[in-house]
């Protein structure tokens, strides 16, 4: 056969394309490339919303226990709570209410204005297990051992060229493609996007070991002189060790022995805790890179395909999962034909600045942790003292690391709450993040009082008559809830838990205008 096999994501059917160059009409489906946490969350969200999804993964099926990520931050846990997954993960992991960044700088998380006022120590593979199960239950199709070799897009969709498990060439066709395939993203390369940046730390050592002595703290981290080390438990008797020595700059493929890991750990932590029985060891280098665009036509990037940075602060997996939460509902609304103009463009506008901020903060933590010269040591001491006494600055730093401090751009003249993260509000119907589990916008109105002016305003906002809600055609995209308190502000909360619109005692007409702008009129 001279032609290739093309599979349509929506129908799952394969057809011989022969030598024809035309791509044909795309389905309303999405191809997600990369089955890590970001891709699994995104695919699961889309499938739950009724969008046909195929998840393409170069690796064979299986959850690896060789995870680099070990913590879930508050904002990520809130997003998982909105999917009914957070409590399960909380039961699997171990909470930590303090996070040490470097000598003398420890941040207290108990004051976070979140249900999750801690970080959760949990290996990445445990997160992947839960997200994969959800994706499978939602109907995501998986194409393992399938490698992306190129793509072509037109005004109707994207054709992904792939190599299958047996080496056979094929094509997958969908309305959109999202690359969540990591630092060496084949999707990013296929659309010609650069990945500017540089290696920040070379020859970082990784090892999974048993310890003869249990560390006194759940996460153990420190930097002394030229050495840095980090210890985290897997929960199965093994610990992940991440270490670095300034004077040991070798290639990633240089052989690594347990003695070297022990030496770096002793220099940084004062002891090696009796490391033994290493089941895996490796080297890697840590880069700071970010794609200039997260969207090229019908192709998007998320997670490590869009941005990579140092592991300091544990923000990598968290940032990718929050990318997915931002993009999924926008793709679903677009494919369902209800998205307002320009909605998909807001993914770049909202998430690219967050990725840039994470690069800066994680890089800054590493540079200060590894400070050696007198002026950098002085800068670290000054910053530590300043953060210890300046509560607003400390709150801002904690908000950036945990993700709860990020807000998205709001239109000029909008209510001050627009674009901000919504905490887990107490509603008459339950917690907000329980109400968000339907995947809809939520209109939060005052309880037991007229939310607007005029005799029909209250009924219109509540949906008792359908006035202001677009009747039944909009109810599948909008839920209405009520403050449990006597608060008077009306909020329109996006599916990802950010404020789309807010007003004090709006009329039904004002509410309808806001709803139409966010949800579409049909």
N, C-alpha and C positions, 0 to 999 in steps of 0.2 A: 504494500500500500504506500503510495507516494505522499498521500496527505497525512494529516495529524488527526488525533481524536480530540474533539472539543466537548467539554462538559458544561452545561448550563447550570449555574448554581441553584436557580429557582426550581428547576424540574429534576435535576440530577441526571438527565439523559445525555448520552454521548452521541455525537454525529460525526461522520467523516467529512471534513472540510475540503478534502481534495487539495487542489492547488489554488483555490480561490483566495484572493487577497482580502475580500470584504469580511468584516468581523460579524456582521449580522446584528440583530437587535439584542440588547442585553436584557437579562432578567432584572427583577427588583432586588436581587440578592447582593451579598457582600462576601468577598474573599478576605479572610484574615490570615496573614502569613506570620507564623511564629506562635508556638503553643506554650509560651511562658505565662507568668501571671497576668501580664497586660493583655495578651491575646485571648487568654481564657475568659477573663472578665468581660472584655468587649464582645466576644462571640456569644457568651452566655446572655448578656444584656440584649443583644440584637435578636437572638432566637426567642427569648422570653417575650419580646415585643412582636413576635410573629414574622420577623424578617428571615428569609432563608440564608443560612450562613454555612460556608465551608471553611474549616480551619486547616491550613496547609502547614505541614511541619517536616523539616528535613530529617529529623531524627526518627528512629523507630519508636513505637509506642512504649511508654514507661515513664514513671516519675523518678528522676535522678535524686539521690540523697546528697549530691555534691553541691550544695547550695552556698551561695555567697551572702545572700540576704538573710537577716536574722531577726529583724524587728518590724513590727507594724506600729505606725504612729496614729495619733488620735483621729486625724481627718480621714485616714484610710479606714480605720475601724468604723467611723461614722458611715462612710460609703458602703461598707460591707453590712452594716446594721440595716441600711435601707434595702438590702437584698436578703435579709433574714439569715445572714451567715456569721455575724460577729460573735454571737453568744457561743456558737459551736467552736469557733477559733479561740475564744477566750478560755474555754474549758480545756483546750489542748495546750495552750501556751502558759507562760508564767509572767505576771505583771511586774513591772518595775516602775516605781514612782520617782526615781531619781536617775539622771543621766549624766555621766561624767564625760566631759569633752576633752579636757587635758588637766594637767596638774593645777589644783586649786580652783578649777571652774567646774562646778557640778550644778546642774539645773534641776529645780524642784518642779515636778509635773503635777503635784497634787492640787495646785491652784488653777489648772486648766479649766476653762468654762466648757467642759465637755463631759458627757457620760463616761468617756474613756480618759480619765485624768491620769494616764500612765502610758508607758509604751509596753507593748506585748512582745516578749521574747519568744519567737517561734520560727523554726527554720522555713525557708522558702518552699521546700517541697511539701510541707504540711498545708500551706496555703494553696499550692497547685492542686493537691488532691481534692480539696473542697471545691475549688473553682472548676476543675474538670468534671466532677460529678454533676455539678449544676448545669454545665454546658451540655453534657450528654443527655440529662433529663429534659433539657429545653429543646433538644432536637438538632443540635449542631452536628454537621457531618465532619468527620475527620479524614484528612488525607495525609497519613504518615509516610515517611520515606519518600517524600515528594519534594524535589528541589526546584526553586524558581530559577529559570535561565534567562528570562527577559519578560517584557510586557509591552503592549501597545494599547493606547487609549484613543477613543474618538468621542464624538459628542453624545453617544448613546451609552457607552460603558467602557470596560477595560477587559482586554484579553491577556491572561497570564500564561506565559509559556513555561512549561514545567518538564522535569524529567522524573518519571515514576520509579517505583521500587525495582523494576527489572531493567531500568535504563531506557525505557521507551519514552519517546517524546509525546507530549500532549499539550492541550490547551484547556484552560478554565476561563469561563466568561461570566462576568458579573457587572452590576451597575457601579460598584465601588470596590477598591482594594485598600486595605490598611496593612501597612508593614509594621509588625511588632516583633521583627526578627533580629533584634539585638544590634550590637555595635557594628558588626560586619554585615549589615542589612543588604540583602540582595535586592529588595524593593527600592531602597534608597539609591543604590547604584544604578538600577534599571531606569530610574527617572532622571539620572544625571545630577543629583544633588550632591554638593560637596559636604564634607564633614570636618570643618576647620577646628583646630585646637592643637593640643600637644600632650605628650606624656608628662605627667606631674611626678609620679613615683615609679621607678623601674625596679624590677626584681623583688616584688612583694612575694613573700612565701606564704603558702597555704598548707595546712596539714589537719587531718582529722585523727585525733589521738585519744587514748585513754589517759587518765590522770591517777596517780597514786594518792594525791592529796586534793581534796575538793577546795576550790577557791572560796574565799569568804564572801564574795559578792556574786550576784547572778551574772553580770557582765563585768569582766575585768579588763581594764584598758589603762595604758600609761605610756609615756614617752620620756626617756631619760637620755640626755646627750645625743648620740647618733642612732639610738634604737627606739623602735615603737613596737608594741605588741597588744593584741586583743584576744580574749578568750570568751567563747560563748558555748553553752551546752546545746547538744542536739536533743537531749531527753532520752537517748537510748544508751547512755553510758559513755558516749564519745563527746569530745569537745572540738570545736573548730578553732584553730589557731591562725591568726593573721599577723605576720610580722614583717618588719623592714629594718634594714641597717644601711645607714648612709654610705658606708664604705664598701658595701657589697653590691656593686652595680654590674650585673652579669645578664646575659641573654635569658629569655624565658625558657629556652630548651636546655639550659645548663642543669646537669643532674643535681638533685636536692636530697640531702640526707637528714635524718632526724637529729643528728648532732648539731647541725646548723640551726635548725628550728629551736632547739633547746637553748643554744647560746644566745640567740636574739631575745628569746623570752626572758632569760636570766638577766640580761643587760637592762631590759625595759621594765620588768616586773619584780626583779630581785630574786626570783626563783623560777624553776621550770615545772614545779608541781609533780615531779616524777613522771614525766611524759613517757609513754610506751605504746606498743602495738599500733603504730600508725597504719591506718587502712588506705590512706590516700595522701599524696603530697604533690605539690605543683608550685610553679612560679607564674606570676602574671605581672603586667604593668598597668598602672592606673592612669587613665586619660581624662582630660577635660575637653569635651567636644560637644558642639551643638549644630544641628542642621539649620541653615538660615531660614528655611521654610518647612512647615509641617504639612503643607498641602501643595500638590502639583496636579491641577485639574481634578480628576476623580480618584487620585491616589493620595493617601494620608500616611503619616508616620506617627508612631506613639512609642513611649517607653524608651529603651536603650537605642532603638533605631533612630530616634530623634535627638537624644541627649545622653551623654555619659559623663560621669564625674567620679571623684574619689568616694570611697565608702564612708567617709567621716560623717557622722550624724545619722547614718542608716537611712538615707532619703531616697536611694535609687529605686527599689521596687515600689515604694510608696508613691513616688512621683509618677511612675508609669501607670499604676492602678488608677490614680486620679486623672491622668490623661484619658484613659479608657472611659471613666465615668462621665467625663465632659463630652466626649465624642459620640458615645453610643446613642444617647437619646436624640441627638441632632441628626444622625444618619437615619434613625428610625422614623423621625418626623418627616424628613425629606422624602424617604422612599414611600411613605404612606400618603404623600401629597399634601401635607398640612403645614409644612414649614414656611415661615415668613421668608421673604427675600433676604439673602445674605446670611442665613443662619449658619451654614457650614463655614463661612469665612470667619465666624467668631471663634472657631477652634484655634486658629493661629493667633488671633488677637488676645485670647485669654490664656492659652497654655504656653506659648513661646516665652513671654516674660517670666512665668513661673519657672520654667526650665533654666532660664538665664540666672535667675535669683538663686536657685539651688546650686548651680555651678559655682557661683561666687561664695555662697555660705559654706559649702563643703570644702572648697579649696582653701578658704580662709581658716577653717578649723584645722586642716592638715598643716598649713604653713605655721600657724601659731603653736600647734602641738609639737612640731619638729623644730621650733626656734632654737638657734644656736648662737647666732651673733649677738653681741651686747644690745644693739638697738632693737632687734626683734624680741629678745627676752624682755626688754623694758616695755615694749609695746604690749606684749602679752600680759605682763603684770599690771600695766595701766588699764587694759581692757577688763581684766578680771576684777579689779577694784571698782571700776566704773559700773560694771554690770551688777556688782554686789550692792551698790548704793542707788543706782538709777532704775527704779522699777519700770517706767515706761520702756526704756531701752531693753531691759531684760524680758519684758512681756513681748516686745516685738521680735526679739531673737527666738524665743520659745515658739511663738506663733509661726515663724518661718520654718523652723525645724520640724514641728509637728504637723504643719500644713493648715492649721485652723486660722492662721493669720492672713492668708491670701484672700484678696478680693479681686473681682473682675471689673474691667472698665464699665462705667455707667454713662448714659447720655447726659449731656449738659442740662442742668435744671432738674434732674431726677431726684427723687426722695433720697436722703442720705443712706438708707438701708439698701438701695438697689445695687446689685453686684456683690454684696457681702454674703458670707456663709451664714446659714441659719442654724443656730444650735437646736438641740432636741427639745422643741417646745412642748409644754404641757397643754394638751388639747382636750376638749370634751370627749373626743373620739379615741383618745390614747396618746401615745408619744408621736411626735411628728415623723420620726424615722420609721415607725411602724406604718403610718399612713402612706409614706412614700414607697412602700413595698409594692404598690400597684403599678409603679413605673409612670405615674401621671404627674402633671402639675397639681399643686394643691393650693386652693384659695382659702386662706385663713381669715375669718371674719370675726368681729366681736360676738360674744355669746349673749343671747337674750335681749338684744337691743337692735335698733335700726342701724344698719351699717352704712346707710347713705341717707340722702334727703329725698323726700317724696314718698307717697304711699306704696309704690311698687318696689322701692329700692331694696328693702330687706328680702322680699320674696325673690327678686331678681338675682341677688348675690347668693342666696341659699340654693337656688335652683328649684324651688318649690313649683314655679310656673315655667321654668326653662328660660325666662327672660334674663338676659345677661350671660347665659351659658351656651347659647346657640342651640338650645333644644337637645334632643338625643344625640345629634351628630357630634357634639363636642363632649358629652359626658364620658366617653371612653378615653378622653385625654385629660379630663379635669375632675378632681375630687374637691369637695367643699368640707372644710372643718372649722371648728370654732375654738377661740381661746377658752381655756379653762379659767382664766383670770378675767378681770374687768378691763383688760387692755383694749384700746379703741382702734389701733392701727390695723388696716387691712393689708395683707401680704399675699402676693402671688409667688409661690415657691416653685422653682424649676424642679424637674425630676432628679437633678443632681444636688439639690439642697442649697441652691443659691437664690437670692431674691431677684425675680424678674421685674417686679413692679411693687410699689407700696404707696399707700396714701392714708391720710387721716380723714375719716368720715366721707368717703367718696360717694358720688351719686351712682345710680345703676348705669347711666350712660358713660360715665368716666370709667367704670369697671369694664363695661363692654368694649370700650376702645382699647383698654389695656389687654383684655383677653384676646381680642382679635389680633392685636399686634404680636402677641406671644404664641398663640395657638392656631392662628388662621381663622377665617370666617366660616369655612365650610365644615 
